[in-house]
């Protein structure tokens, strides 16, 4: 099968390559990728190249396909696994394989990654149950099940304690107060969606950002009135307009401090702030992965000892987390597409990935089978003035309150396919 893919050849060296995939083995799958959503982790792997813990050392001879948040159709099934899979079935990939060498899709394999028209899922991924059936027909939300699983896993990783009872109660505190710091980016949006709509029993959520445009978008996507219907008090704070952030946030917690605090940016002052607003038995979740292996910040160890404050961090989500993400999405309780701000084709991917660090974009949805420069959802209206296809995409986005959606995806795939 001929494939076109975005491959990593070395540090900051991403190229679109076209080549023939080898024949699949008896316990492998040939799949067609319909959508892949971009992750900042791919940027980190691109910058570090062979120095990344999941990237092999022989990239020049065997470049790896990037992209790990993807789904599509099963095209061909190896002879020994025909009872497990059917050609034509839809799937989404769980990329977190937990291998000792750290290898996973989008980081480690020459023929296995999401930024490709077709790829091969190897035996090791199949044996680990990484190929999940997808009942939906909207592929962007299928791709986004992976980042949502990371969010769900992070919420599950938080824990709380009872004095002199040496057993952790896992998860965010029921009836508690939650702070989401710097949550205007895609993962913060997903976390806020899950916190409000995931039936977690949270009493109060304070969501902060320093950019008013991001605050405005958050309010539009998840208004406080919608949270109130769930019995949750939701407060948005533009910290750029606050003189003393710690005092202001503590006041919002009724000076009790927060039971759970999530930090979505690897910024020292933000983590110091998060530590300072923890309440008794408060759990700080450092969600943002730094690229600096020596990244450290001061924490209040007095409070660790006397107030039982603690820190957790996670990378990735489990298969069960991903299944829950798919279930909540299918039930309409969460909408991962709120994360998406840009759409593009395969050719747009290298520049998009390399520009991630300085981009204020949310999730970029890549459709490998279309020809399209990276385009923000707002740009479709302007492009539509000279192209009726783009105008119809704009209409379908507006129909869904400015959120990317299945109707827009279907229309785009039908009208911009380059295959």
N, C-alpha and C positions, 0 to 999 in steps of 0.2 A: 504494500500500500504506500502510495506517495503521500508524504506529509510536509507541511510547512510549519516551522516552529521557531520560537524565540529561544536562542541558546546562549549560554554563558561560556565564553572561551577563556576568561581570566578577569582580573579586577577591572571593573567598569567596562568590560568588553562584552556587550550584548549584540548579537547579530540575528537577523532573520535568515534562517537556512531552509532549503528545500532538499529533501532526500528521500530515498526509499527505506522504509522500515523493514527489518528482517521478518521472516515468517515467525509467527508466534509459536511458542512451545506447547506441549500437551496440557500444561496447567497455567496457561496465560490467556489474557483477553486483549483483543484489538478493540479499541473504543474510538468513537467519534466525539470530540469535545465540542459542545455547543456554547458553553459559557465558562469563563474563568474570571473571578473577581480578584483584583490585585491587592496584595498585602505588603505592608511596610517591611515585613520580614524578608521579602524578596529583595528589596532595596539593600538591606543589610548584607545579604548573601552576595549581591552584585558588587558592593563596595569592597567587601573583604575577600571575595574570590576563594582561593585555596586555603586562606587562613580561617575561613568559617568552619565551625566544627562539623557541619553536615555536608560540606562540599569536598569531593575527592580531589586529589592532587594532580591528576593528569588531564586537566581541562582542555589544553590545546589539542591533544589527540582525541579526547572523548568529551566534547562539550556537553553540558547537561541542559535539559529542557527546564525552564523556570515555570513557576505557577503551580499552586497547590490547592486552590479553592475552586474546584471544577466539577462539572457534571455533563452528561450527554447520553449517547446511545451505545449499547454494546453491539459491535459490528460482527465480530467473529469470536467463537468460543473454542478453547483448546479441547482436544478429544477426551481428556480425562476429567474434565469439569463440566461436561454438557448437562449433567443432572442438576448442577447448581445454578447455571445461568442460561438464559435464552437470548438468541440474537434478536435485536430490535428492542430489548427492554431498556428502560431509562435507569440511570444510576447517578449517584453522587459519591464522591470519594472522601473517605476519612484518611487524611495524610499522616496522622500521628501514629507511627508504627511502633515506637518504643524500642527500636533495635539498639543493641549495645554500641554499634558504630555511629548511631545517630542518623543514619541515612533515612531519607523519606522523599516522597514525590516532590518535584519542584526544586530540589536542592542537590540531588545525588545521582540521577540516572540519565543516561543518554537518550533513552526512548520513552521515559515516563515523566510526564509533566503536563500542566494544564494549558500553557500558552502554545498550543499546537492544534492543527486541524484534526490529526489522529495521533494516538499514542498507544503504547503497549503497557498494560498493567501486569507486573511480574508475579510469579508464584508467591513470593514472600508476602506481598500485600494482600493477595487473595487468602492465603492461609491465616492471616491475622484478622480477617473479617473486615477489611478496609473498603470493600466495594458494597455500598448500601443501596438497596432498591429505592427508587424515587417514584412516588405515586403521583406527584404533581406534573403539570405540563409547563410550568413557568420556571425556566432554567436559572435565571439570575437568583431567585430565592433559593433554589437548590444549591447553587454555588455558595451562597451566603450562610448556609447551614454550618459550614466549617467555622467561620469567624464567630458566629453566634454560639457555637459549642465552646469556643474559647471563653466567651463571656459567662456562659452558664457554669463552666468548670471553675472559673474564678469565684463566682458567687458561692459555689459549693465548697470551695477551699477555705473560705473564711470560717472562723470558729470562735466559740465563746465558752466560758467556764463558770463553774460554781465553786465558791471558796471551799477548799479541803475535799472537793470531789474531783478525783484525778481522772476525769473523763471529759473529752472535748465534745461540745455540741456543735456539729458541723453546719455551716451555712450562715447567712446573715441573720441577725437577731430578729425574731418575730416580735412585732410591736415596737421595734426599735427605730432609731433615727439614722439615716444614711446620707453621707455626703459624697458626691461625685465631682471631683476636682479636675478642671480642664476637660470637660466632657463634650465639647462641641465638635470633636472629630468623629469619624465613622464608628469607632469602637465605643466611644462614649455615648453616642446616640443609641447604639444597640443595647448598651448596658442600661440606659435610662428606659428604653422600651421594655426590657425584661424586668427591670425593677418595678415598673408601674403595672405591667400586664402579665407577669409571671406567677401571680398568686403566691407571693412570698410573705405576705403578712406584715410588710413594712408600714410604719405609721407616718413617717415624715421623710421627704427627700429634698435635699438642697443640692442643686446642680449649678456649678460655676463655670464661667468662661471669661476671658479678657477681651473678646471680640464681640461687639454689639451685633454685628451681622449674624454671627453664629448663635447668639442668644435669641435673636428674632426668629431664626430658622427652627431652633429647638422649641420655642413657644408655639410655632405654627404646627410642627410635627406632633408634639405632645403637649397640648395646652393644660394648664393647671386644672381647668374645669373637668377634663377627661380623667385626670388622676383623682380628683375629688369624688367622682362617681364610683371609684374603687375604694374609697375610704382612706385615701392618701393625701396628705398635704404636700404639694409640690411647690417649691420656691426656686426661682431663677435669680442668680446674682451675677452681675457684671462686676468682677473684682477690680477692674480698671477704674471704677468710679468709687471705690471704697478706700477710705484713708487707712484704716487698720483692719486688715482682713481677718486676723485671728479674733479680735474682739467682736467684729460683726458676725462672723460665723458662730462664735460661741453664744452670742445673744440669740441667734436663730435656733440654737439647740436648747434654749432656756437655761443656758449656762451649765448644762449637764455634760456637754461634750457628746460626740457622736459614737454610736455603737459600732458603725462600720464606715470606713473612709476608703474610697477608691481613687487612685491617682493615675491619670491617663497620659502623662508626659514625663519623660526622664529629665526633670528639671529640679535642681537641688532646692531652691526656695519653696517649690510646691510641695516637696516631700517633707521639708521642715515644718511647713504650715500644717500639713496633714497630721504629722505627729503631735503637733501642739493642740489640735482640736479633738483628740481622742478622749472619750469619756472613760470611766472605770470599766475595765475589761474590754476596751475598744480594740478593734482589729483593723489594721492598715493593710490594704491590698495594693501592692505596687504592680500595676498592670502593664505599664509601658516598659518594654525591654530595651535597655541601653546598648549602644555599640561598644562603649568603653568598658573593658573587662575589669577596670579598677574603679568604676564609678561607686563612690561612697558619699554618704551624707551623715551629719550628726543626728543622733536621736536621744531622747530623754530617757536614760536608763533608770533614773529615779522612779519614773512612772512605770517602767517595765517591772520594777521590783514591788512598788507599793500600790500601783493601780492596775496591775495585771494587763497593761497594754502589750500588744504583740503585732508582728508583721508577717504577712504571707505574700507569696508571689507564685504565679503559675505561668506555664507556657504551653498553649494548646489546650484541647479539650478531649475527653474520652469519647469512645464510640457511643456510650450511653448518653453523654451530653449532646452529641450530634443527633441521636435519635429523638431526644426530647425537643431539640431545636426544630427538627422536621415536623414533629407532632404539633407543637405550638403554632408553627407557621401554617400547617394544613388546616388547623382549627380556626385560623384567623385571629388568634390571640396576640401574636406579634407580627410585625411586618419588617423583615430585615431590609427590604428595598429602601427604607428611609435613609439608609447609609449611603446610597448611590447618588453621586453628583455628576459623574461623567461616563460617557459611552465611547467605545472605540473598537477598531479592528486590530488585527494582529500586527500590522505594520506600525501602528502607533505605540506599541508596547515598549520597545527599548527606551525611547525618549521619555515616555511616561514614568518608567521605573527609575531612571537616572535622575529625574526631576522631583521625585517624591519628597525628599527631605525639605525642600523649599516650597512645597505646594500646600495650599490651604484646602485642597479638594478633599471630598469624602472618599467613598469607595469608587474605584474605576471598574466598570463592568466591560470586560473584553470579550468580543464575539469573534472567534478565529476565522469564521467563514464569511465575514463581511469586509468590505473595503471602506474604512471610515477613519478620518483623523480623530484624535481625542476631542470630544465635543461635550461641553457642559450642557446640562438639561436646559438651561436658560438660552443657550445659543441656537437651539433648534428653531426658535421663532424667527430670528434674523436670517438664518440660512433658508428658512421656508419662504422667504420673500422671492427667491429666485429658483426654488426647487420644491415642487408639490409634495414629494416624499417627505422632506423634512417638515413641511407645514403640517402634514398629517401626523407625524410623530409628535410634534409640538401639541397638537390638539388632543392627542391621547394622553400626553403627560398632564396637561391642564385638566383633563377630565378626571384625573385621579389626584387632584390637589397638588400638582407639581411633583409627584412621586413617580419614579420609574415603576413600570407595571407590566403585566403579562400581555395586555393588548398592544402596547408599544413595542415590546420585544418581538412578538409574533409578526407584526407589520414590518419591523426593521429587517428581520431575517428573511422575510419573503421578498423584500424589495431592494435590498442592498447586498445580496449574496454575490461573492466573487468566485464562487465555485461552479 
